[in-house]
């Protein structure tokens, strides 16, 4: 079978597409014929050695995927050959087959195609956990979403709208803000001019946002801390801006606010029952038409480098997907 391999840390162009042996299926595990892989920012960090988890070489990037069950191992129940499933193991998805623990797989909702199924796991799982468990977002509160044109950002806009919040979307281009408005944003801010704080204050009668969803970091984080409302919650989701900011503890004191970490990967392992409830609710939201994952670009497996570059250069609107199986 074919697989994209990282044999040494470097840019997307340093990866190679090679023939490798098919993986063996063991007890409690499932062998899956991969159809599509959703690309996320951690994939880009992992191949450069900048992610907190470093797989042994050679490894295939791709932390989330969709596909069809080809084989089940001893002791597996609730999954059968031929089932359409989605899931992931942190890496290994950019290959024609993968073996994963059966317990971590999710059935694909009726009416969802394989490309969409590969694109919503990390983004919607992260954003729903952030808004529900970490921020306890309430109807009527004001939610500010940074990076609102990206995968997790658009998911946060949609989910915030579905949860009854007033959503202010912030991004760096008109195209990204147009996508956020389509996803349910009530107000849109272009922060490319460096005036995020003043624009948020103007939209909130000087109070600031009740919840701020920040997957960007860098200089924007300091502005977030200056436009958070009294008793607000600033969600630290990631650092796609590159720099990890310092936390101004004086502003936490003055605003009586919380700075809250969001680590979805750890949440799924530590609180699997709560995560399962989240996914029941997310499937209901999808079935009801309240969320519609956006995939802006689909690449064939042979164009893996271009797919990853789309994220590293921050060109993506919504999700980028690599189609592994040929149509």
C-alpha positions, 0 to 999 in steps of 0.5 A: 500500500502507499503511504506518505512518510516523514523520515526526518523533520522538515517542511512538507516537501521533505515528505515522501510517498512510498510503498509500505507493508499493510498493517496487521490488525491486533486484538481490540483493533480495527483495520481501516481502508482510509478514504480521506484525511483531514489536515490540521495545524498539528500535522504541520508542526509534527513533521517539523519536530515542533509538536509536543508529541514526536512519533518515531521515524518513519511516520505518516502524518494525518491525525484524523480520517474517514474510511471503511472497516476492512478487518476487526481484531479479537474482542472487538464489538460494536463495529463490523466489516463494511462500516463507515467510520471516522477517528484518528490516532494522532498520526498515521492517517495519510496512508491507504490503510491504518489500524486503530483501537476500535474504542476510538472510532465513531460511526459516520452520520447518515447523510455525511460524505467521507470527505466531510467525515474526515474534516470535522473530528478535530475542529468540532470536537475541540471547539465544542469542548472549549465552549461547553466544558471550558467556557460554559458559554451561555445563551445571550453571552458575547463570543469573540472568535479569532482565526474565524476563517480557519477550521477550528474558528469556523466550527467555533462560530457555528457552535457559538451561534447554535448555543445561542451566543452573539458571535463576533468573528475576527479574521485577517481577510474579507474572504475569511470573514464572509465564510464566518458570516455564512457560518452564523457570525453576527458581527465581523472584524478584520484584525489585520490593522492591529486594532482588534481591542478597539473594534471589540470594545466598540461592538460591546458598549465598552465592556468586551466579550464574555468569552474569547476563543483564541487559536492564534496567540502571538500579539493578538492575545494581549489585545484579547486580554484587554477586551475581555469582559468582567468575569470573562473567559479567554480560551487558549486553543493554539498558537497558529500565529507562531509566538507563544504569548506571555500571560499578563497576570495584572489584567487577569486580576483587574478584570476578574477573568479566567485564562483557560487552557483547551487541550482536546487530545488530553480531554478525550483520553481523560474523560471519554464518557464526557467526550462521547456525550459531546459527540452524541450532541454534535451528531444531533446538531449535524442531523438537524442542519445546525452545523455544516462543516466547510471543506474548502480544498480537497487534494489527491494523495500525491499532492500531500505537500500542497495540502500541508502548505495550504495550512502553514501559509494560512491560506485555508478557509475551513478545512483542507482534506487529502483524498486517499482513495481514488474515486 
